[in-house]
Amino acid sequence: MSRFSGRRLPRRFAQLFIGVFLYGVGIAFMVRGAIGAAPWDVLTQGITRHVPLSFGTVTILVSIVVLLLWIPIKQKLGFGTVVNALGVGPSGSC
């Protein structure tokens, strides 16, 4: 039986979306609390100092650029990867 069977799929989607949302909220707490940040978040903070965009928007744009850089190396995108790239930014802007 496939790991993407119909019965387990809704639960897996819920876990994915809740996990991505909580990850984004955790990043926002760390950045706003000034307790440090992961390297990608530091990059995003630096970019936001030079462009008139929010932290969440820049997070999404950086994620898209990174995903586009996967094209030359023929890396396949998974659904979870795309959800992570597009979901962390908005949830971190809450």
N, CA, C and O atoms as a printed pandas DataFrame, in Angstrom:
     atom_number atom_name residue_name chain_id  residue_number  x_coord  y_coord  z_coord
0              1         N          MET        A               1    0.844   -1.182    0.000
1              2        CA          MET        A               1    0.000    0.000    0.000
2              3         C          MET        A               1    0.887    1.242    0.000
3              4         O          MET        A               1    1.914    1.278    0.678
4              5         N          SER        A               2    0.495    2.237   -0.747
5              6        CA          SER        A               2    1.256    3.467   -0.876
6              7         C          SER        A               2    1.209    4.272    0.426
7              8         O          SER        A               2    0.229    4.235    1.170
8              9         N          ARG        A               3    2.286    4.990    0.670
9             10        CA          ARG        A               3    2.293    5.846    1.862
10            11         C          ARG        A               3    1.375    7.049    1.709
11            12         O          ARG        A               3    1.147    7.787    2.667
12            13         N          PHE        A               4    0.848    7.247    0.508
13            14        CA          PHE        A               4   -0.083    8.330    0.257
14            15         C          PHE        A               4   -1.499    7.814    0.075
15            16         O          PHE        A               4   -2.266    8.345   -0.728
16            17         N          SER        A               5   -1.838    6.779    0.821
17            18        CA          SER        A               5   -3.166    6.185    0.686
18            19         C          SER        A               5   -4.244    7.189    1.085
19            20         O          SER        A               5   -3.999    8.107    1.867
20            21         N          GLY        A               6   -5.419    6.999    0.543
21            22        CA          GLY        A               6   -6.520    7.932    0.717
22            23         C          GLY        A               6   -6.938    8.197    2.150
23            24         O          GLY        A               6   -7.290    9.326    2.494
24            25         N          ARG        A               7   -6.906    7.175    2.987
25            26        CA          ARG        A               7   -7.358    7.353    4.372
26            27         C          ARG        A               7   -6.410    8.230    5.176
27            28         O          ARG        A               7   -6.857    9.002    6.023
28            29         N          ARG        A               8   -5.127    8.126    4.931
29            30        CA          ARG        A               8   -4.148    8.854    5.734
30            31         C          ARG        A               8   -3.813   10.228    5.163
31            32         O          ARG        A               8   -3.194   11.048    5.841
32            33         N          LEU        A               9   -4.212   10.480    3.937
33            34        CA          LEU        A               9   -3.846   11.725    3.277
34            35         C          LEU        A               9   -4.366   12.974    3.986
35            36         O          LEU        A               9   -3.592   13.915    4.160
36            37         N          PRO        A              10   -5.624   13.035    4.404
37            38        CA          PRO        A              10   -6.092   14.239    5.109
38            39         C          PRO        A              10   -5.301   14.513    6.393
39            40         O          PRO        A              10   -4.998   15.663    6.710
40            41         N          ARG        A              11   -4.974   13.456    7.120
41            42        CA          ARG        A              11   -4.201   13.639    8.354
42            43         C          ARG        A              11   -2.799   14.161    8.036
43            44         O          ARG        A              11   -2.289   15.039    8.731
44            45         N          ARG        A              12   -2.185   13.628    7.000
45            46        CA          ARG        A              12   -0.843   14.061    6.616
46            47         C          ARG        A              12   -0.848   15.517    6.160
47            48         O          ARG        A              12    0.064   16.276    6.489
48            49         N          PHE        A              13   -1.883   15.912    5.398
49            50        CA          PHE        A              13   -2.000   17.307    4.988
50            51         C          PHE        A              13   -2.164   18.215    6.200
51            52         O          PHE        A              13   -1.531   19.267    6.280
52            53         N          ALA        A              14   -3.000   17.818    7.128
53            54        CA          ALA        A              14   -3.206   18.615    8.341
54            55         C          ALA        A              14   -1.895   18.758    9.112
55            56         O          ALA        A              14   -1.555   19.852    9.563
56            57         N          GLN        A              15   -1.163   17.664    9.263
57            58        CA          GLN        A              15    0.125   17.729    9.967
58            59         C          GLN        A              15    1.098   18.644    9.243
59            60         O          GLN        A              15    1.814   19.415    9.882
60            61         N          LEU        A              16    1.133   18.570    7.917
61            62        CA          LEU        A              16    2.022   19.421    7.132
62            63         C          LEU        A              16    1.690   20.890    7.329
63            64         O          LEU        A              16    2.570   21.689    7.648
64            65         N          PHE        A              17    0.422   21.255    7.140
65            66        CA          PHE        A              17    0.040   22.662    7.224
66            67         C          PHE        A              17    0.176   23.211    8.642
67            68         O          PHE        A              17    0.613   24.348    8.820
68            69         N          ILE        A              18   -0.185   22.438    9.633
69            70        CA          ILE        A              18   -0.025   22.890   11.027
70            71         C          ILE        A              18    1.454   23.031   11.358
71            72         O          ILE        A              18    1.854   24.001   12.001
72            73         N          GLY        A              19    2.263   22.079   10.927
73            74        CA          GLY        A              19    3.699   22.141   11.191
74            75         C          GLY        A              19    4.358   23.340   10.539
75            76         O          GLY        A              19    5.173   24.014   11.168
76            77         N          VAL        A              20    4.019   23.617    9.286
77            78        CA          VAL        A              20    4.587   24.772    8.580
78            79         C          VAL        A              20    4.144   26.067    9.254
79            80         O          VAL        A              20    4.939   26.992    9.420
80            81         N          PHE        A              21    2.872   26.126    9.640
81            82        CA          PHE        A              21    2.372   27.317   10.326
82            83         C          PHE        A              21    3.120   27.547   11.647
83            84         O          PHE        A              21    3.558   28.663   11.926
84            85         N          LEU        A              22    3.262   26.503   12.445
85            86        CA          LEU        A              22    3.956   26.651   13.735
86            87         C          LEU        A              22    5.428   26.976   13.545
87            88         O          LEU        A              22    6.001   27.717   14.343
88            89         N          TYR        A              23    6.050   26.435   12.506
89            90        CA          TYR        A              23    7.438   26.757   12.215
90            91         C          TYR        A              23    7.575   28.246   11.897
91            92         O          TYR        A              23    8.492   28.904   12.387
92            93         N          GLY        A              24    6.672   28.774   11.082
93            94        CA          GLY        A              24    6.689   30.200   10.755
94            95         C          GLY        A              24    6.468   31.072   11.977
95            96         O          GLY        A              24    7.133   32.096   12.139
96            97         N          VAL        A              25    5.542   30.678   12.837
97            98        CA          VAL        A              25    5.296   31.434   14.074
98            99         C          VAL        A              25    6.532   31.392   14.967
99           100         O          VAL        A              25    6.887   32.398   15.580
100          101         N          GLY        A              26    7.185   30.243   15.043
101          102        CA          GLY        A              26    8.411   30.125   15.838
102          103         C          GLY        A              26    9.512   31.033   15.328
103          104         O          GLY        A              26   10.222   31.655   16.118
104          105         N          ILE        A              27    9.662   31.116   14.012
105          106        CA          ILE        A              27   10.653   32.022   13.426
106          107         C          ILE        A              27   10.315   33.464   13.788
107          108         O          ILE        A              27   11.195   34.237   14.165
108          109         N          ALA        A              28    9.037   33.824   13.672
109          110        CA          ALA        A              28    8.614   35.193   13.999
110          111         C          ALA        A              28    8.910   35.527   15.460
111          112         O          ALA        A              28    9.374   36.627   15.758
112          113         N          PHE        A              29    8.649   34.596   16.368
113          114        CA          PHE        A              29    8.944   34.834   17.788
114          115         C          PHE        A              29   10.436   35.048   18.006
115          116         O          PHE        A              29   10.836   35.939   18.756
116          117         N          MET        A              30   11.252   34.238   17.355
117          118        CA          MET        A              30   12.704   34.369   17.530
118          119         C          MET        A              30   13.207   35.705   16.984
119          120         O          MET        A              30   14.040   36.360   17.610
120          121         N          VAL        A              31   12.706   36.104   15.827
121          122        CA          VAL        A              31   13.154   37.362   15.217
122          123         C          VAL        A              31   12.658   38.554   16.018
123          124         O          VAL        A              31   13.434   39.459   16.325
124          125         N          ARG        A              32   11.378   38.566   16.361
125          126        CA          ARG        A              32   10.819   39.706   17.105
126          127         C          ARG        A              32   11.331   39.774   18.532
127          128         O          ARG        A              32   11.420   40.856   19.114
128          129         N          GLY        A              33   11.667   38.626   19.097
129          130        CA          GLY        A              33   12.203   38.600   20.449
130          131         C          GLY        A              33   13.692   38.913   20.504
131          132         O          GLY        A              33   14.271   39.016   21.586
132          133         N          ALA        A              34   14.312   39.064   19.333
133          134        CA          ALA        A              34   15.738   39.392   19.224
134          135         C          ALA        A              34   16.606   38.399   20.000
135          136         O          ALA        A              34   17.563   38.785   20.672
136          137         N          ILE        A              35   16.256   37.110   19.895
137          138        CA          ILE        A              35   17.053   36.097   20.588
138          139         C          ILE        A              35   17.944   35.328   19.623
139          140         O          ILE        A              35   18.554   34.322   19.987
140          141         N          GLY        A              36   18.011   35.814   18.390
141          142        CA          GLY        A              36   18.831   35.162   17.389
142          143         C          GLY        A              36   17.956   34.569   16.305
143          144         O          GLY        A              36   16.736   34.482   16.443
144          145         N          ALA        A              37   18.597   34.165   15.233
145          146        CA          ALA        A              37   17.847   33.618   14.112
146          147         C          ALA        A              37   18.728   32.646   13.339
147          148         O          ALA        A              37   19.954   32.664   13.450
148          149         N          ALA        A              38   18.079   31.812   12.564
149          150        CA          ALA        A              38   18.777   30.866   11.701
150          151         C          ALA        A              38   19.421   31.635   10.542
151          152         O          ALA        A              38   19.015   32.759   10.247
152          153         N          PRO        A              39   20.417   31.040    9.887
153          154        CA          PRO        A              39   21.104   31.746    8.804
154          155         C          PRO        A              39   20.185   32.288    7.703
155          156         O          PRO        A              39   20.379   33.415    7.246
156          157         N          TRP        A              40   19.192   31.509    7.273
157          158        CA          TRP        A              40   18.290   31.994    6.225
158          159         C          TRP        A              40   17.458   33.174    6.727
159          160         O          TRP        A              40   17.135   34.081    5.960
160          161         N          ASP        A              41   17.122   33.161    7.984
161          162        CA          ASP        A              41   16.340   34.266    8.547
162          163         C          ASP        A              41   17.197   35.523    8.690
163          164         O          ASP        A              41   16.689   36.636    8.552
164          165         N          VAL        A              42   18.477   35.358    8.962
165          166        CA          VAL        A              42   19.390   36.501    9.013
166          167         C          VAL        A              42   19.521   37.105    7.618
167          168         O          VAL        A              42   19.527   38.326    7.462
168          169         N          LEU        A              43   19.627   36.239    6.601
169          170        CA          LEU        A              43   19.662   36.722    5.215
170          171         C          LEU        A              43   18.398   37.522    4.917
171          172         O          LEU        A              43   18.465   38.612    4.349
172          173         N          THR        A              44   17.261   36.981    5.297
173          174        CA          THR        A              44   15.988   37.670    5.064
174          175         C          THR        A              44   15.940   39.002    5.793
175          176         O          THR        A              44   15.482   39.995    5.227
176          177         N          GLN        A              45   16.405   39.045    7.039
177          178        CA          GLN        A              45   16.439   40.298    7.788
178          179         C          GLN        A              45   17.319   41.324    7.081
179          180         O          GLN        A              45   16.958   42.498    6.993
180          181         N          GLY        A              46   18.461   40.890    6.583
181          182        CA          GLY        A              46   19.353   41.802    5.878
182          183         C          GLY        A              46   18.720   42.366    4.623
183          184         O          GLY        A              46   18.861   43.553    4.326
184          185         N          ILE        A              47   18.025   41.517    3.888
185          186        CA          ILE        A              47   17.374   41.982    2.664
186          187         C          ILE        A              47   16.269   42.977    2.998
187          188         O          ILE        A              47   16.098   43.970    2.291
188          189         N          THR        A              48   15.513   42.720    4.073
189          190        CA          THR        A              48   14.406   43.626    4.424
190          191         C          THR        A              48   14.903   45.014    4.817
191          192         O          THR        A              48   14.142   45.980    4.770
192          193         N          ARG        A              49   16.163   45.119    5.202
193          194        CA          ARG        A              49   16.724   46.443    5.529
194          195         C          ARG        A              49   17.013   47.270    4.285
195          196         O          ARG        A              49   17.224   48.480    4.367
196          197         N          HIS        A              50   17.021   46.602    3.123
197          198        CA          HIS        A              50   17.385   47.300    1.887
198          199         C          HIS        A              50   16.258   47.376    0.868
199          200         O          HIS        A              50   16.402   48.037   -0.160
200          201         N          VAL        A              51   15.148   46.717    1.132
201          202        CA          VAL        A              51   14.004   46.762    0.215
202          203         C          VAL        A              51   12.743   47.069    1.021
203          204         O          VAL        A              51   12.665   46.739    2.204
204          205         N          PRO        A              52   11.768   47.691    0.390
205          206        CA          PRO        A              52   10.536   48.043    1.121
206          207         C          PRO        A              52    9.525   46.889    1.167
207          208         O          PRO        A              52    8.362   47.059    0.799
208          209         N          LEU        A              53    9.976   45.723    1.618
209          210        CA          LEU        A              53    9.103   44.559    1.709
210          211         C          LEU        A              53    9.142   44.007    3.129
211          212         O          LEU        A              53   10.103   44.225    3.867
212          213         N          SER        A              54    8.090   43.292    3.498
213          214        CA          SER        A              54    8.027   42.717    4.844
214          215         C          SER        A              54    8.902   41.475    4.948
215          216         O          SER        A              54    9.328   40.910    3.941
216          217         N          PHE        A              55    9.158   41.066    6.172
217          218        CA          PHE        A              55    9.962   39.867    6.438
218          219         C          PHE        A              55    9.336   38.635    5.787
219          220         O          PHE        A              55   10.038   37.825    5.182
220          221         N          GLY        A              56    8.029   38.495    5.909
221          222        CA          GLY        A              56    7.343   37.341    5.335
222          223         C          GLY        A              56    7.431   37.308    3.818
223          224         O          GLY        A              56    7.641   36.247    3.230
224          225         N          THR        A              57    7.272   38.466    3.178
225          226        CA          THR        A              57    7.363   38.543    1.722
226          227         C          THR        A              57    8.762   38.190    1.238
227          228         O          THR        A              57    8.921   37.452    0.266
228          229         N          VAL        A              58    9.767   38.717    1.913
229          230        CA          VAL        A              58   11.143   38.414    1.527
230          231         C          VAL        A              58   11.446   36.939    1.768
231          232         O          VAL        A              58   12.180   36.332    0.988
232          233         N          THR        A              59   10.903   36.354    2.818
233          234        CA          THR        A              59   11.091   34.924    3.071
234          235         C          THR        A              59   10.558   34.105    1.902
235          236         O          THR        A              59   11.215   33.170    1.444
236          237         N          ILE        A              60    9.379   34.451    1.425
237          238        CA          ILE        A              60    8.790   33.735    0.285
238          239         C          ILE        A              60    9.654   33.923   -0.962
239          240         O          ILE        A              60    9.929   32.958   -1.675
240          241         N          LEU        A              61   10.079   35.150   -1.227
241          242        CA          LEU        A              61   10.884   35.416   -2.421
242          243         C          LEU        A              61   12.219   34.681   -2.386
243          244         O          LEU        A              61   12.647   34.131   -3.401
244          245         N          VAL        A              62   12.877   34.666   -1.238
245          246        CA          VAL        A              62   14.139   33.928   -1.113
246          247         C          VAL        A              62   13.896   32.437   -1.326
247          248         O          VAL        A              62   14.695   31.767   -1.981
248          249         N          SER        A              63   12.818   31.923   -0.788
249          250        CA          SER        A              63   12.485   30.502   -0.975
250          251         C          SER        A              63   12.257   30.176   -2.441
251          252         O          SER        A              63   12.707   29.136   -2.922
252          253         N          ILE        A              64   11.571   31.044   -3.149
253          254        CA          ILE        A              64   11.316   30.824   -4.573
254          255         C          ILE        A              64   12.626   30.838   -5.359
255          256         O          ILE        A              64   12.831   30.008   -6.245
256          257         N          VAL        A              65   13.509   31.777   -5.037
257          258        CA          VAL        A              65   14.808   31.830   -5.714
258          259         C          VAL        A              65   15.586   30.534   -5.474
259          260         O          VAL        A              65   16.173   29.976   -6.401
260          261         N          VAL        A              66   15.586   30.069   -4.249
261          262        CA          VAL        A              66   16.296   28.820   -3.934
262          263         C          VAL        A              66   15.685   27.650   -4.708
263          264         O          VAL        A              66   16.413   26.813   -5.242
264          265         N          LEU        A              67   14.366   27.590   -4.770
265          266        CA          LEU        A              67   13.722   26.512   -5.517
266          267         C          LEU        A              67   14.042   26.600   -7.009
267          268         O          LEU        A              67   14.211   25.573   -7.667
268          269         N          LEU        A              68   14.123   27.810   -7.545
269          270        CA          LEU        A              68   14.494   27.971   -8.954
270          271         C          LEU        A              68   15.927   27.520   -9.206
271          272         O          LEU        A              68   16.245   27.043  -10.295
272          273         N          LEU        A              69   16.778   27.667   -8.223
273          274        CA          LEU        A              69   18.165   27.218   -8.365
274          275         C          LEU        A              69   18.262   25.692   -8.391
275          276         O          LEU        A              69   19.305   25.146   -8.751
276          277         N          TRP        A              70   17.197   25.008   -8.016
277          278        CA          TRP        A              70   17.179   23.548   -8.078
278          279         C          TRP        A              70   17.026   23.054   -9.511
279          280         O          TRP        A              70   17.379   21.912   -9.805
280          281         N          ILE        A              71   16.511   23.886  -10.406
281          282        CA          ILE        A              71   16.248   23.462  -11.785
282          283         C          ILE        A              71   17.512   22.945  -12.475
283          284         O          ILE        A              71   17.472   21.857  -13.049
284          285         N          PRO        A              72   18.632   23.675  -12.444
285          286        CA          PRO        A              72   19.827   23.182  -13.140
286          287         C          PRO        A              72   20.354   21.851  -12.594
287          288         O          PRO        A              72   20.972   21.085  -13.333
288          289         N          ILE        A              73   20.119   21.572  -11.331
289          290        CA          ILE        A              73   20.620   20.318  -10.762
290          291         C          ILE        A              73   19.571   19.201  -10.839
291          292         O          ILE        A              73   19.761   18.108  -10.307
292          293         N          LYS        A              74   18.452   19.512  -11.523
293          294        CA          LYS        A              74   17.383   18.529  -11.767
294          295         C          LYS        A              74   16.845   17.896  -10.485
295          296         O          LYS        A              74   16.575   16.696  -10.431
296          297         N          GLN        A              75   16.700   18.715   -9.474
297          298        CA          GLN        A              75   16.134   18.250   -8.209
298          299         C          GLN        A              75   14.615   18.365   -8.280
299          300         O          GLN        A              75   14.094   19.426   -8.622
300          301         N          LYS        A              76   13.907   17.299   -7.964
301          302        CA          LYS        A              76   12.450   17.325   -7.985
302          303         C          LYS        A              76   11.901   18.061   -6.762
303          304         O          LYS        A              76   12.429   17.954   -5.655
304          305         N          LEU        A              77   10.845   18.796   -6.997
305          306        CA          LEU        A              77   10.158   19.468   -5.900
306          307         C          LEU        A              77    9.054   18.563   -5.381
307          308         O          LEU        A              77    8.310   17.968   -6.160
308          309         N          GLY        A              78    8.955   18.465   -4.082
309          310        CA          GLY        A              78    7.853   17.745   -3.475
310          311         C          GLY        A              78    6.775   18.726   -3.039
311          312         O          GLY        A              78    7.017   19.928   -2.929
312          313         N          PHE        A              79    5.597   18.202   -2.796
313          314        CA          PHE        A              79    4.491   19.049   -2.355
314          315         C          PHE        A              79    4.837   19.751   -1.043
315          316         O          PHE        A              79    4.565   20.941   -0.884
316          317         N          GLY        A              80    5.433   19.020   -0.110
317          318        CA          GLY        A              80    5.794   19.601    1.178
318          319         C          GLY        A              80    6.833   20.702    1.053
319          320         O          GLY        A              80    6.806   21.673    1.809
320          321         N          THR        A              81    7.742   20.558    0.110
321          322        CA          THR        A              81    8.767   21.579   -0.113
322          323         C          THR        A              81    8.131   22.879   -0.585
323          324         O          THR        A              81    8.489   23.960   -0.118
324          325         N          VAL        A              82    7.193   22.768   -1.508
325          326        CA          VAL        A              82    6.516   23.952   -2.029
326          327         C          VAL        A              82    5.656   24.601   -0.940
327          328         O          VAL        A              82    5.637   25.824   -0.804
328          329         N          VAL        A              83    4.949   23.780   -0.171
329          330        CA          VAL        A              83    4.119   24.320    0.918
330          331         C          VAL        A              83    5.014   25.051    1.936
331          332         O          VAL        A              83    4.656   26.121    2.429
332          333         N          ASN        A              84    6.157   24.471    2.239
333          334        CA          ASN        A              84    7.086   25.106    3.173
334          335         C          ASN        A              84    7.561   26.450    2.611
335          336         O          ASN        A              84    7.574   27.451    3.328
336          337         N          ALA        A              85    7.945   26.476    1.350
337          338        CA          ALA        A              85    8.450   27.699    0.736
338          339         C          ALA        A              85    7.409   28.811    0.725
339          340         O          ALA        A              85    7.739   29.979    0.933
340          341         N          LEU        A              86    6.160   28.451    0.483
341          342        CA          LEU        A              86    5.113   29.457    0.389
342          343         C          LEU        A              86    4.364   29.697    1.694
343          344         O          LEU        A              86    3.667   30.705    1.820
344          345         N          GLY        A              87    4.486   28.808    2.659
345          346        CA          GLY        A              87    3.697   28.907    3.879
346          347         C          GLY        A              87    4.391   29.508    5.078
347          348         O          GLY        A              87    3.730   30.071    5.951
348          349         N          VAL        A              88    5.700   29.406    5.143
349          350        CA          VAL        A              88    6.420   29.912    6.313
350          351         C          VAL        A              88    6.351   31.439    6.369
351          352         O          VAL        A              88    6.156   32.006    7.444
352          353         N          GLY        A              89    6.506   32.103    5.240
353          354        CA          GLY        A              89    6.480   33.564    5.208
354          355         C          GLY        A              89    5.193   34.170    5.757
355          356         O          GLY        A              89    5.242   34.996    6.669
356          357         N          PRO        A              90    4.041   33.770    5.213
357          358        CA          PRO        A              90    2.788   34.345    5.728
358          359         C          PRO        A              90    2.509   33.996    7.195
359          360         O          PRO        A              90    1.983   34.826    7.936
360          361         N          SER        A              91    2.852   32.792    7.613
361          362        CA          SER        A              91    2.581   32.428    9.003
362          363         C          SER        A              91    3.542   33.134    9.937
363          364         O          SER        A              91    3.201   33.374   11.095
364          365         N          GLY        A              92    4.730   33.473    9.471
365          366        CA          GLY        A              92    5.686   34.201   10.290
366          367         C          GLY        A              92    5.373   35.682   10.388
367          368         O          GLY        A              92    5.944   36.394   11.215
368          369         N          SER        A              93    4.461   36.142    9.538
369          370        CA          SER        A              93    4.102   37.559    9.558
370          371         C          SER        A              93    2.901   37.837   10.443
371          372         O          SER        A              93    2.463   38.983   10.545
372          373         N          CYS        A              94    2.360   36.805   11.087
373          374        CA          CYS        A              94    1.158   36.970   11.920
374          375         C          CYS        A              94    1.432   37.876   13.097
375          376         O          CYS        A              94    0.537   38.128   13.903
